[in-house]
């Protein structure tokens, strides 16, 4: 045989061995990755189950929280509505936060969109609702946006609900009626 043929065969065998070793390395890597993937799947299954349980518990707790807060909000809403000259208080507390507004026939107006006079009434009504049965009652408010007629109405309603309340209001208007038993300080 010719020496050049033998050298070519030798080079061919070396290349085949190199290719076979590279294929073996790739095969080992693939097997190792496959084993790691399978181990990760086995480890993942209990974690997915636990995650599912935690999500269910979170939903349950959110529902309980919403129910609990809606009861409180409902009571406050009723008390606020009692003192409003018109409309109905809207007070929602949920996982998204707090919404305060005023519901009338035209729809619901968010608190921040109420006029100054409407806010004055709403603030006083909210303060009254939050006071509840507390023995020491002081309400401080701004009534500059409320006219004299409505101011008298508001003050009467507050005193009817809480006869022993101390009111401190700031206004540029004098109320039309001042009960004799009131001690009014004009500054």
Secondary structure, DSSP 8 states (H G I E B T S, - for coil): --HHHHHHHHHHHHHHHHHHHHHHHHHHHHHHHHHHHHHHHHHHHHHHHHHHHHHHHHHHHHHHHHHHHHHHHHHHHHHHHHH-SSSEEEEEEETTEEEEEEEETTEEEEGGGS-HHHHHHHHHHHHHHHHTT-SS-EEEEE-TTS-HHHHHHHHHHHHHH-TT-EEEEE-SS--S---TT------
